[in-house]
Amino acid sequence: MFIPTLVLWLLGASPEVPVTPPVPVEAAPPVLPPDAPALKDAVRVLLRLTLDTGGAVSFVEVLESGGAVFDRAAMAAATRWRFEPARRGDEPLEVRVDVPVTFEPRPGEEEVASPEPPAKPEPRGFSTTVQDRSVAPPPVAVGDFHIQVGQLADVPRGSATDLMLLAPGVMLANHGGEGHADTLYLRGFDAGEGKDVELRLDGVPLNEVSHAHGHGYADTYFIIPELVRSLRVTEGPYDPSQGDFGVAGTVEYQLGLERRGITASVSSGSFASRRLSLVWGPAGMSEATFVGVLVRQGHGFGPNRAYANAGLMAQTEWRLGPQTRLRLFGASYGARYATAGVVRETDVVDARMPCARDADSQFFCLYDANQGGASQRHLASVELTSRLERGGRFVQQAFAIARQMRGRENFTGFLQDTPPVGEAQRGDDTEQSYQGTTVGLRGRYTPGLAGPVELGYVARYDAVHTRARRLRDKGGAPYATVFDNQVRTTNLGAYLSLRGAPLDWLTLRGGVRVDTFLFGVEDLNRPDSDRQGARIPEEAVEAYGFFASPRASVDIRLSPRLTWLTSAGLGARSSDAAGLSDAELAPYARVASGETGLGWRWGEGPSTLELRGAVFATRVSQDLVFSETTGRNQPMGPSQRLGAFGSARFQWEQRLDVQASLAWARATQPLPGASPWRLWEGTVLPYIPQVLGRVDAAWRGSVTVAHQPVGWSVALGHSAIGPKPLPLDRFSESIFLFDMAARARWRAVELGLSVENLLDARWRESEFNYVSNFRGPDAPASLLATRHFSAGAPRIVRGTLTVYLDLQEERP
């Protein structure tokens, strides 16, 4: 007997908006195969179905197994069921429903399940919570997080990059200013600005190959936070779909705008900071259709920290038929920023900086006002999703990116230049520029909704010009070229993913990914003569690489709520084209990683508690470390990591949302000849924090004032960063930061107040330990390494006015 009782998750439903649940209209009974065991007692299978806006079943998952034979029969039948779609008002919704299927013995009849006549369920039998429009597949590892932002969007965040802090073991730092990509720390990796973390935006790759500032540079400042519905953070290389740069993991932003209508927000605060955002979701269209504009500018929290940037993101989704969906996305962004760079701690302590002598002026001072940069990005994507006759799904995506970036930094002052005889040092100002175009295709194919197979591919071509030059301290004219390369890179990859459940309590997942890299480099900075005489100062280099990376996971269900998940995999990072030699084979870095841990979940619907914890180990064949002399990452040989993390998230009835995480990692460079199993031995790598903690909490409610409902929210964010090892056996100070925000809304008007760095701590966002000379071109250089730092932001207070116009729903 098929029981048509559904437990429903609707997208952001509110009491004021009528929600109509899905209604079964076609529910053919599942049929058992002839060799099915005889039934003595009833057998129950609980399915979770994802229903699209047309009422078709787009994904099937078994929540409670009745045995492999009964699971397969129930899932095969579910792929043929049809429903009237759920609706909020007149808008169809994509939802998930839980459907129990019961197989009962029938004396004298074939023992199969048959459905009762589908009856229209009553809306009061449904519970509502926030659920992202996209279907979250089962995690491939304990560290595979599908993060719904939800209420945690109330926590103060400077940009969409800060949303990564919702995953455990993530730290962000920025020595380059408001507009320069953040340095990512994840899973014990100093991932630079993206060299060890693959970043994607709804499938579009964001890492830039052979970037002048560092291979894999990825700037996410152009993403408008209001349009981010969820993130998938896969820590470690365990999913066959993960590609280049996925050494420490993969972060994918997923976009969507639930609120229909126009939302306009303007804020102003400390240091002349101003922010204007406008997002629009056309009424009667799905949350995949939106337009967003964001403009930001300010003086910055100290000298030479001004910034200005503006961006636009737009997407539309069309239904080309009952089984086909077309999605068009575009983004455009431009930014200009200044940066104070790094300062020597001894100069700050001794009040030798060229600013006022009080402690704050010295702490936020700078040496070189010529530092800063500018960037532009233009992006377009088209995605076609088709459901096939037998329930399969095919997704095809094409994308194109145009990117330009120029930055100027000085990490060593007057140290590295070898001036002409009789002249003074010209300075170590470095200008890094990058111009690139990326085009590509991505696709994946699943033969059946309940099928255990997925095939995917990626084709990406990059044509870039990457260059670094030294600039004179006075006037900024270039006097030397560090490198100047025209690079052509092709990456072709394909993967196969498999899933099977040989036992009720055991699920096996695995697959393999194959990547090929073809590099063509035109080096424009060769010498104009050699031992044989004059030559053209250019040279061509070609290189090719091939890598196969198997990945697997074992999922053991210890109880209905407790799961033990063990994962292992290989991954790869392509090489920076600037370091390749002609006809080089296999230009990539290999990574091997393993993880094991537990996951526990309580509750369904509006109140849930989820706990996760795991230990992991990772080994990289060729790692990169930041070099202050070049201002970019340089090869340093193999490295290894050993670590653990724990996380918890509690959600209660769309009122309270709390997430906390704690992570520990030890990153070392193994000793020559040491056993690869002795992961805890070796030289500790610098700049990587060993302990990271994070708490995000948001509380929402409503009160009645003068017979009018007034909604309110209070949010808190806290980051705790343990000491970071520095070169020459030095350690940084621990960092503790608190942010909070409060909002109140009456009808269509909302007022908000946010405070970042609530306790006004004086903290160092980035710290280094090396030799420099900032005293001047004629001053003798000290050969002693000393601590350098870039100052973190002090307390920043912002007030915000938000107006909601033309909304389909009104929330207090």
C-alpha positions in Angstrom: 0.0 0.0 0.0 1.3 3.4 -1.0 0.6 6.0 1.7 0.3 9.5 0.1 1.2 11.4 3.2 3.8 14.0 2.6 6.1 15.9 4.9 7.0 19.1 3.1 9.8 21.7 3.1 8.8 25.0 1.4 11.1 27.8 0.5 10.9 30.6 3.1 7.2 30.4 3.6 5.6 32.8 5.9 2.3 32.8 7.8 1.0 35.7 5.8 1.4 33.9 2.4 -0.9 31.0 1.6 1.1 27.9 0.7 -0.5 25.1 -1.3 1.2 21.8 -0.9 1.8 19.4 -3.8 -1.0 17.1 -4.7 -0.4 13.5 -6.1 -2.1 13.1 -9.4 -0.3 10.0 -10.8 1.1 7.4 -8.3 1.5 4.0 -10.0 2.3 1.3 -7.4 5.8 -0.1 -7.1 6.3 -3.6 -8.5 8.5 -6.2 -6.8 10.7 -8.4 -9.0 9.8 -12.1 -9.3 12.7 -13.2 -7.1 11.6 -10.8 -4.2 11.4 -12.5 -0.8 8.0 -13.5 0.6 6.5 -11.0 3.0 5.4 -12.1 6.4 5.2 -8.5 7.9 4.8 -5.1 6.4 7.9 -3.5 5.0 8.3 0.3 5.0 10.6 2.5 2.9 10.8 6.2 3.4 11.7 8.2 0.3 12.7 11.8 0.0 11.5 13.3 -3.3 12.5 16.6 -4.9 9.7 18.0 -6.9 10.4 20.7 -9.5 8.1 23.6 -10.3 6.3 21.5 -12.8 5.4 18.8 -10.2 7.8 16.3 -11.7 10.2 14.2 -9.5 13.7 15.4 -10.1 15.6 13.5 -7.4 14.9 10.4 -5.2 16.7 9.5 -2.0 16.1 6.7 0.5 15.9 8.0 4.1 14.8 4.8 5.8 15.6 1.5 4.1 13.4 -1.5 3.9 16.0 -3.7 2.2 17.7 -3.4 -1.2 14.9 -5.1 -3.2 12.2 -2.9 -1.7 14.3 0.3 -1.9 14.9 -0.3 -5.6 11.2 -1.0 -6.3 10.0 2.1 -4.4 12.6 4.4 -6.1 11.8 3.0 -9.6 8.1 3.7 -9.1 8.8 7.2 -7.6 10.5 8.4 -10.8 7.2 7.9 -12.6 5.0 9.7 -10.1 3.5 13.2 -11.0 2.2 15.9 -8.7 0.4 19.2 -8.9 3.3 21.5 -7.9 3.4 23.3 -4.5 2.7 27.0 -4.7 3.2 30.1 -2.7 0.3 32.1 -3.9 0.3 31.6 -7.6 4.0 30.9 -7.8 5.1 27.3 -8.3 7.8 26.1 -5.9 10.6 23.6 -6.0 10.2 21.5 -2.8 11.3 18.3 -1.1 8.7 15.9 0.3 9.1 12.7 2.4 6.9 9.8 1.2 6.6 6.5 3.1 5.9 3.5 0.9 4.6 0.4 2.7 4.7 -3.2 1.2 2.1 -5.4 2.9 1.5 -9.1 2.6 -1.8 -10.0 0.9 -3.0 -13.6 1.4 -3.5 -15.4 -1.9 -2.3 -12.4 -4.0 1.1 -11.3 -5.4 3.0 -9.6 -2.7 3.4 -6.1 -4.2 2.6 -2.7 -3.0 -0.4 -0.8 -4.4 -1.3 2.8 -3.9 -4.4 4.1 -2.2 -6.3 6.6 -4.4 -4.3 9.9 -4.0 -6.1 12.3 -1.9 -5.4 16.0 -1.6 -3.5 16.6 1.7 -4.5 19.4 3.9 -2.2 22.3 4.2 -2.2 22.2 8.0 -0.5 18.8 7.9 2.7 20.4 6.5 5.6 22.0 8.2 7.6 24.8 6.7 11.3 25.6 6.9 13.9 27.2 4.7 15.3 24.9 1.9 17.5 25.9 -0.9 16.1 25.6 -4.4 19.0 23.4 -5.5 19.0 19.7 -4.5 21.8 18.9 -2.0 23.3 15.6 -2.9 24.5 13.2 -0.2 27.8 14.4 1.2 30.9 12.6 -0.1 32.8 13.3 3.2 32.2 14.5 6.7 33.8 17.8 5.6 31.4 18.1 2.6 29.1 21.0 3.8 25.9 22.2 2.0 25.5 25.4 3.8 22.1 27.2 3.6 22.9 30.8 4.6 19.4 31.5 5.9 19.2 33.6 9.0 23.0 33.7 9.3 22.9 36.3 6.6 22.1 38.7 9.5 25.6 38.4 10.9 27.8 41.4 9.7 29.9 40.5 6.7 32.0 42.8 4.5 31.5 40.7 1.3 30.4 37.4 -0.1 33.9 36.1 0.6 33.1 36.2 4.4 30.4 33.6 3.9 33.2 31.0 3.6 33.6 31.4 7.4 30.5 29.3 7.8 32.6 26.3 7.1 34.9 25.0 9.8 38.6 25.5 9.6 38.4 28.6 7.3 40.3 31.8 8.0 40.5 34.9 5.8 43.2 37.6 5.7 43.9 40.5 3.4 47.1 42.5 3.1 46.1 44.1 -0.1 43.1 46.3 0.6 39.3 46.4 0.0 39.2 45.0 -3.5 42.2 42.7 -3.4 41.3 39.0 -3.2 41.5 37.5 0.4 44.1 35.0 1.4 42.3 31.7 2.3 43.4 29.4 5.0 41.6 26.0 4.9 42.3 22.6 6.4 45.8 23.6 7.3 46.6 25.1 3.9 47.8 28.7 3.3 45.8 28.6 0.0 47.0 32.1 -1.0 44.3 33.9 -3.0 43.1 30.5 -4.4 46.0 28.3 -5.3 44.8 25.4 -3.2 41.0 26.1 -3.2 38.8 25.6 -6.3 36.2 28.4 -6.4 33.1 28.3 -8.5 30.0 30.4 -9.0 27.1 28.2 -10.0 29.5 26.0 -12.0 31.6 28.9 -13.5 35.3 28.6 -12.4 36.8 31.7 -10.7 40.5 30.6 -10.3 42.8 32.4 -12.8 45.7 30.4 -14.2 49.2 31.8 -14.1 48.1 35.0 -12.5 50.8 37.5 -11.9 50.0 37.7 -8.2 49.8 33.9 -7.9 48.6 30.9 -9.8 44.9 30.3 -9.0 44.2 33.9 -7.9 40.4 34.1 -7.3 38.6 37.4 -6.5 35.1 37.0 -5.1 34.4 40.6 -4.3 32.2 40.9 -7.3 29.6 38.5 -5.9 26.7 40.3 -4.3 26.0 38.8 -0.9 22.2 39.4 -1.1 22.0 37.0 -4.0 23.9 34.1 -2.4 21.4 31.4 -1.2 23.9 28.7 -0.3 27.5 27.4 -0.4 28.9 24.0 -0.9 32.2 23.7 0.8 33.9 20.3 0.1 37.0 20.1 2.3 39.5 17.7 0.7 39.6 16.2 -2.8 36.8 13.6 -2.4 34.2 14.4 -5.0 35.0 13.2 -8.6 33.5 16.5 -9.9 36.3 18.5 -8.1 38.9 19.8 -10.6 42.0 21.9 -10.8 43.1 23.8 -7.6 40.9 21.5 -5.4 43.8 20.6 -3.2 42.5 21.8 0.2 38.9 21.7 -1.2 36.2 23.3 -3.3 33.9 26.2 -2.6 30.9 26.8 -4.8 28.5 29.8 -4.5 24.9 29.1 -5.4 22.8 32.0 -6.3 19.1 32.8 -5.9 16.7 35.4 -4.6 13.8 34.1 -2.6 12.1 37.5 -2.0 10.1 38.7 -4.9 9.9 42.4 -5.5 12.4 45.2 -5.0 14.7 45.6 -2.0 16.7 48.8 -1.8 19.3 49.2 1.0 21.6 52.1 1.8 24.2 52.2 4.6 26.7 54.6 5.9 29.3 54.3 8.7 32.7 54.8 10.0 35.5 56.1 7.8 33.0 57.5 5.3 32.0 54.1 4.2 28.9 54.0 2.0 27.0 51.1 0.5 24.1 51.0 -1.9 22.4 47.7 -3.0 19.4 47.2 -5.1 18.0 43.7 -5.8 14.9 42.8 -7.7 13.0 39.6 -8.1 10.3 39.9 -10.7 6.9 38.8 -9.4 5.6 35.5 -10.7 9.0 34.2 -11.6 11.2 31.7 -9.8 14.0 32.7 -7.4 16.5 31.9 -10.2 15.4 35.1 -11.9 16.9 38.3 -10.4 18.8 41.5 -10.9 21.2 42.9 -8.4 23.4 46.1 -8.2 25.9 46.9 -5.5 28.0 50.1 -5.1 30.6 50.5 -2.3 33.1 53.2 -1.5 34.9 54.6 1.5 38.1 56.3 2.8 39.2 53.2 4.6 40.3 52.8 8.3 43.6 54.6 7.8 45.8 56.4 5.3 46.0 55.0 1.8 43.1 52.6 2.3 40.4 54.3 0.1 38.3 52.0 -2.1 35.4 52.2 -4.6 33.8 49.4 -6.5 30.5 48.6 -8.3 29.0 45.5 -9.7 25.9 44.1 -11.4 24.6 40.5 -11.5 21.5 39.4 -13.4 20.0 36.0 -14.2 16.8 34.8 -15.9 15.3 31.3 -16.1 13.0 30.2 -18.9 10.9 27.1 -19.2 11.3 25.8 -22.8 8.9 23.0 -22.1 7.8 20.7 -19.3 11.2 19.0 -19.1 13.7 21.7 -20.2 15.0 24.8 -18.4 17.3 27.5 -19.8 19.2 29.8 -17.4 21.1 32.9 -18.5 23.5 34.7 -16.1 25.7 37.7 -16.5 27.9 39.8 -14.2 30.0 43.0 -14.6 32.3 44.5 -12.0 34.9 47.2 -11.6 37.0 48.2 -8.6 39.8 50.6 -7.5 41.5 50.4 -4.2 44.6 51.7 -2.3 46.6 49.7 0.2 48.9 50.5 3.1 50.9 47.3 2.7 53.1 46.0 5.5 55.1 47.8 8.2 58.0 46.8 10.4 56.8 46.1 14.0 60.0 47.7 15.4 59.3 51.0 13.6 55.8 51.0 15.0 56.9 50.3 18.6 59.7 52.9 18.4 57.3 55.5 16.8 59.5 55.9 13.7 56.7 55.7 11.2 56.0 58.9 9.1 52.7 59.6 10.9 51.7 61.2 14.2 53.5 59.7 17.2 50.4 58.4 19.0 50.0 54.7 19.1 47.0 54.4 16.8 48.5 56.7 14.1 51.7 54.6 14.2 49.8 51.3 14.1 47.8 52.2 11.0 50.6 54.1 9.2 52.4 53.1 6.0 55.7 53.5 4.1 54.7 53.6 0.5 51.6 55.5 -0.8 52.0 54.1 -4.3 50.5 50.7 -3.4 47.0 49.7 -4.6 45.3 48.3 -7.6 42.3 48.1 -9.9 40.4 45.2 -11.5 37.5 44.5 -13.8 35.5 41.4 -14.6 32.8 40.5 -17.1 31.2 37.1 -17.0 28.4 35.3 -18.9 27.0 31.9 -18.5 24.2 29.8 -20.2 22.9 26.6 -18.7 20.5 24.1 -20.2 18.9 21.4 -18.0 16.8 18.7 -19.6 15.0 15.7 -18.1 15.0 12.6 -20.3 12.2 10.3 -21.0 13.2 7.6 -18.5 14.0 10.0 -15.7 17.6 10.9 -16.5 18.9 14.4 -16.4 21.4 16.2 -18.6 22.9 19.6 -17.7 25.0 21.6 -20.2 26.7 24.9 -19.4 28.8 27.3 -21.4 30.7 30.3 -19.9 33.0 33.1 -20.9 35.0 35.5 -18.6 37.0 38.6 -19.4 39.3 39.7 -16.6 41.8 42.5 -16.0 43.8 43.3 -12.9 46.7 45.5 -12.0 48.3 45.8 -8.5 51.3 47.5 -6.9 52.9 46.3 -3.7 56.2 46.8 -1.8 57.1 44.2 0.8 60.9 44.9 1.2 61.3 48.7 0.6 64.9 49.3 -0.7 66.5 45.9 -0.6 66.5 44.0 -3.8 67.4 46.5 -6.5 70.9 46.4 -8.0 71.2 50.0 -9.3 73.6 51.2 -12.0 77.0 52.2 -10.8 76.8 55.5 -9.0 73.1 55.6 -8.6 70.9 55.0 -5.5 68.5 52.2 -5.1 65.3 52.7 -7.1 63.1 50.7 -4.7 61.3 47.4 -4.7 57.8 48.5 -5.8 56.4 45.7 -7.8 53.6 46.1 -10.4 51.7 42.9 -11.3 49.3 42.9 -14.2 47.0 40.3 -15.6 44.7 40.3 -18.6 42.8 37.1 -19.5 39.9 35.6 -21.3 38.4 32.2 -20.3 35.9 30.2 -22.2 34.6 26.8 -21.4 32.0 24.1 -21.3 30.8 21.9 -18.4 28.2 19.2 -18.4 26.9 16.2 -16.4 24.6 13.4 -17.2 22.7 11.1 -14.8 21.0 8.2 -16.6 18.1 7.9 -14.0 16.9 9.8 -11.1 17.5 6.9 -8.8 20.5 5.7 -10.7 23.9 5.3 -9.1 25.9 6.7 -12.0 26.9 10.3 -13.0 29.1 11.3 -15.9 30.6 14.7 -16.2 33.1 16.7 -18.2 34.8 20.1 -18.3 36.6 21.9 -21.2 38.4 25.2 -20.4 40.6 27.4 -22.4 42.5 30.4 -21.1 44.4 33.1 -23.0 46.3 35.4 -20.7 49.0 38.0 -20.5 50.7 38.0 -17.2 53.5 40.4 -16.2 55.5 41.7 -13.2 57.8 44.8 -13.3 59.8 46.8 -10.8 58.8 50.5 -10.4 60.9 53.5 -9.3 60.1 54.7 -5.9 59.8 58.2 -7.2 57.5 58.7 -10.2 56.5 55.0 -10.5 58.1 54.5 -13.9 59.0 50.8 -14.6 62.8 50.1 -14.6 63.0 46.3 -14.8 60.8 43.4 -15.9 60.6 40.4 -13.6 58.6 38.2 -16.0 56.4 38.8 -19.1 54.4 35.8 -20.5 51.7 35.2 -23.0 50.0 32.0 -21.8 47.6 29.6 -23.5 46.2 26.8 -21.4 43.7 24.1 -22.2 42.2 21.9 -19.5 40.1 18.9 -20.5 38.6 16.8 -17.8 36.0 14.0 -17.3 34.8 12.1 -14.4 32.7 9.1 -13.5 30.8 8.9 -10.2 29.2 5.7 -8.8 27.0 4.9 -5.8 25.8 1.7 -4.5 24.1 0.2 -1.3 25.0 -3.5 -1.1 23.6 -3.6 2.5 20.9 -1.6 4.2 23.4 0.1 6.5 26.2 0.5 4.0 26.6 2.9 1.1 29.6 3.0 -1.2 30.5 6.0 -3.3 33.4 6.4 -5.6 34.7 7.4 -9.0 37.6 8.6 -11.0 38.5 11.9 -12.6 40.9 12.3 -15.5 42.5 15.7 -16.3 44.8 16.8 -19.1 46.6 20.1 -19.3 48.2 21.6 -22.3 50.4 24.7 -21.8 51.7 27.1 -24.4 53.9 29.9 -23.1 55.5 32.8 -25.0 58.2 34.2 -22.7 58.7 37.8 -23.7 61.4 38.6 -21.2 64.4 36.6 -22.4 67.9 38.0 -22.8 68.8 39.7 -26.1 72.1 37.8 -26.3 73.7 34.6 -25.1 77.0 32.8 -25.6 76.5 32.5 -29.3 75.6 36.1 -29.9 72.5 38.3 -30.4 69.1 36.7 -30.2 65.5 37.6 -30.2 64.4 38.2 -26.5 61.5 35.8 -26.8 61.1 32.0 -26.4 58.2 29.6 -26.7 57.6 26.7 -24.3 55.1 23.8 -24.6 54.2 21.3 -21.9 51.7 18.6 -21.4 50.3 16.9 -18.3 47.9 14.0 -17.6 46.5 13.0 -14.2 44.0 10.3 -13.0 42.5 10.8 -9.6 40.4 8.1 -8.0 38.2 9.0 -5.1 36.0 6.8 -2.8 33.9 7.0 0.4 32.3 4.5 2.7 29.1 5.5 4.5 28.1 3.3 7.4 24.7 4.0 9.1 25.3 3.2 12.7 21.7 4.3 13.6 18.9 6.2 12.0 20.6 9.4 13.1 24.3 8.5 13.3 26.6 8.0 10.3 30.3 7.0 10.1 31.8 8.3 6.9 35.3 7.6 5.6 36.7 9.2 2.5 39.9 9.1 0.5 41.0 10.7 -2.8 43.8 12.0 -5.0 43.7 15.5 -6.6 46.0 17.8 -8.6 46.9 21.4 -9.0 48.2 22.5 -12.4 51.5 24.3 -12.7 52.1 28.0 -13.0 53.1 28.3 -16.7 55.9 30.8 -15.7 57.9 27.9 -14.2 57.6 25.4 -17.0 60.3 24.1 -19.2 59.9 23.1 -22.9 58.4 19.6 -23.5 57.9 19.1 -19.7 55.6 16.1 -18.9 53.1 16.0 -16.1 53.3 19.6 -14.9 51.1 19.4 -11.8 51.3 18.9 -8.1 49.7 15.8 -6.6 47.7 15.6 -3.4 46.6 12.6 -1.5 44.1 13.0 1.3 42.0 10.8 3.7 39.3 11.6 6.3 37.1 9.7 8.7 34.5 11.0 11.1 30.9 10.9 12.4 27.8 12.9 11.6 24.6 13.0 13.7 21.4 14.8 12.9 18.2 15.3 15.0 14.9 16.6 13.9 13.1 17.3 10.7 11.2 20.4 9.6 11.5 23.6 11.5 13.9 22.5 14.2 17.1 20.6 13.6 20.4 19.9 15.2 23.4 18.6 13.2 26.8 17.6 14.6 29.9 16.6 12.6 33.5 15.8 13.5 36.4 14.2 11.7 40.1 13.7 11.6 42.1 14.1 8.3 45.5 13.8 6.8 46.9 15.3 3.5 50.1 15.1 1.6 51.1 17.4 -1.3 54.0 16.5 -3.7 54.9 20.1 -4.5 53.6 22.9 -2.3 53.9 26.7 -2.6 54.7 29.2 0.1 54.5 33.0 0.0 57.8 34.8 -0.8 58.1 38.4 0.3 60.9 39.1 -2.1 58.7 38.3 -5.2 55.3 39.2 -3.6 53.9 35.9 -4.8 53.9 32.1 -4.0 57.0 30.1 -4.8 57.6 26.3 -4.9 59.0 24.8 -1.6 58.8 21.0 -2.1 56.4 18.5 -0.5 54.2 19.2 2.5 51.8 17.3 4.8 48.9 18.1 7.1 47.3 16.4 10.1 44.1 17.8 11.6 40.6 17.5 13.0 37.5 19.6 13.2 34.0 19.6 14.8 30.9 21.6 13.9 27.4 22.1 15.1 24.3 23.9 13.8 21.0 24.3 15.6 17.9 25.8 13.9 14.7 26.4 15.7 11.5 27.4 13.9 13.0 30.1 11.7 13.7 32.1 14.9 17.1 30.9 16.2 20.0 29.8 14.1 23.3 29.0 15.7 26.4 27.5 14.2 29.8 26.8 15.8 33.0 25.2 14.7 36.5 24.4 16.0 39.4 23.2 13.9 43.0 22.2 14.5 45.6 21.5 11.9 49.4 21.0 11.9 51.2 21.7 8.5 54.8 20.6 8.1 57.4 20.1 5.5 58.7 16.5 5.9 62.3 15.8 6.6 64.3 14.3 3.6 63.9 10.6 3.5 61.2 10.5 6.3 58.4 8.0 6.1 55.2 9.4 4.5 53.2 7.9 7.4 54.9 10.2 10.0 52.6 13.1 9.4 53.3 14.8 12.7 57.0 15.2 12.1 58.9 17.8 10.1 59.4 21.6 9.9 56.3 23.6 10.8 55.1 25.7 7.8 54.8 29.4 8.5 51.7 31.6 8.5 49.2 28.8 8.9 47.1 29.0 12.2 46.8 25.8 14.0 43.6 26.5 15.9 40.5 28.2 14.4 37.1 28.8 16.1 34.0 30.4 14.8 30.5 31.1 16.1 27.6 32.6 14.2 24.2 33.2 15.8 21.0 35.0 14.7 17.7 35.4 16.6 14.5 36.7 15.0 11.2 37.6 16.5 8.4 40.1 16.4 6.6 42.4 18.9 3.5 44.5 18.7 3.9 48.2 19.0 0.8 50.5 18.8 -1.1 47.5 17.4 1.4 47.1 14.6 3.7 44.1 14.2 7.4 45.0 14.3 9.9 42.4 13.3 13.4 42.3 14.9 16.6 40.4 14.7 19.9 40.2 16.6 23.0 38.5 15.3 26.5 37.8 16.6 29.7 36.6 15.0 32.9 35.6 16.7 36.2 34.5 15.3 39.0 33.0 17.5 42.4 32.5 15.7 45.3 30.8 17.5 48.9 31.8 17.2 50.4 31.4 13.7 53.9 30.1 13.4 56.3 32.5 11.7 59.7 31.9 10.2 62.7 31.6 12.6 60.6 30.0 15.4 58.4 33.1 16.0 54.7 33.0 16.6 52.0 35.6 16.1 49.5 36.8 18.8 46.1 35.1 19.2 43.1 37.0 17.7 39.6 37.3 19.1 37.1 39.3 17.1 33.4 40.0 17.8 30.8 41.4 15.4 27.1 42.1 16.1 24.1 43.5 14.3 20.5 44.4 15.1 17.5 45.2 12.9 13.9 46.3 13.2 11.2 46.3 10.5 7.9 47.9 10.4 5.9 47.2 7.2 8.1 48.0 4.3 10.8 49.9 6.2 13.7 48.4 8.1 16.5 50.0 10.2 19.7 48.2 11.0 22.9 48.8 13.0 26.0 46.7 12.7 29.3 46.8 14.6 32.4 44.9 13.4 35.3 44.4 15.8 33.0 45.3 18.6 35.7 45.5 21.3 37.9 47.7 19.0 40.8 45.3 19.2 44.2 46.2 17.7 45.0 43.1 15.7 47.3 42.1 12.9 45.5 40.8 9.9 48.6 39.4 8.3 52.1 38.8 9.9 55.4 37.9 8.3 59.0 37.6 9.5 61.8 38.5 7.0 64.5 41.0 6.1 63.6 44.5 4.7 64.9 48.0 4.5 62.3 50.8 4.6 64.6 53.5 5.9 65.5 54.8 2.5 67.6 54.2 -0.6 70.8 55.3 1.0 70.4 53.6 4.4 72.4 50.5 5.1 70.2 47.4 5.0 70.0 45.2 8.1 70.4 41.5 7.5 68.3 40.6 10.5 64.8 39.3 10.0 62.1 41.2 11.9 58.3 41.0 12.2 56.1 42.8 9.6 52.4 43.1 9.7 49.4 44.6 8.0 46.9 46.2 10.4 43.4 44.8 10.8 40.4 47.0 10.8 39.4 48.7 14.1 35.8 49.1 15.3 33.5 49.9 12.3 29.9 51.0 12.9 27.3 51.2 10.1 23.7 52.2 10.0 21.4 50.8 7.3 18.0 51.8 5.9 16.2 49.1 3.8 13.0 49.6 1.9 11.0 46.6 0.5 8.9 47.6 -2.5 6.3 45.7 -4.5 6.7 42.5 -2.5 4.5 39.5 -2.9 4.9 38.8 0.7 5.0 41.0 3.8 7.0 39.8 6.8 7.0 41.6 10.1 
